[in-house]
């Protein structure tokens, strides 16, 4: 397996773990109401937007040529980090 394939697999594993975490948070958010519910809905929408951006970057990474691989790789890493931060912020509402 090439290092590219390994990198893509690593990112895919990370997003899968984040998706499981988000699913658990969404289940917990379903039990809230009022202002907290409004804030959680905003956070959930932000997480979903960033998740979609990440999947677009992941596809771009798979399609990237040698000339732009490093740039696309950094963009994918940055997008995943932003998503991870958003999930952590979403999670912070439950502490």
C-alpha positions, 0 to 999 in steps of 0.5 A, a space after each residue: 500500500 502506498 503512503 498516499 493510500 495509508 494517509 487517506 486510510 488514516 484520515 478516513 479512520 479519524 473521520 469515522 471516529 469523529 462521526 461516532 462521537 457526533 452521533 452520540 452527541 446528537 443523541 444527547 442533544 435530542 434530550 435538551 430544550 430551550 436556549 441550550 437546544 438552539 445553541 446545540 442546533 447551531 453547533 450541529 449545523 457547523 459540524 455538518 458543514 465542516 464534515 461536508 468540507 472534509 469529505 470534499 477534501 478527502 475526495 480531492 486528496 484521492 484525486 490529487 496529482 503529484 504536483 498538488 498532493 502536498 497542498 491538498 494534503 495540508 488542506 485536508 489536515 487543516 479541515 479535519 483539525 477544524 472539524 475536530 475543534 468543532 466537535 470538541 466545542 459541541 461536546 463542551 456544552 455537555 460538561 
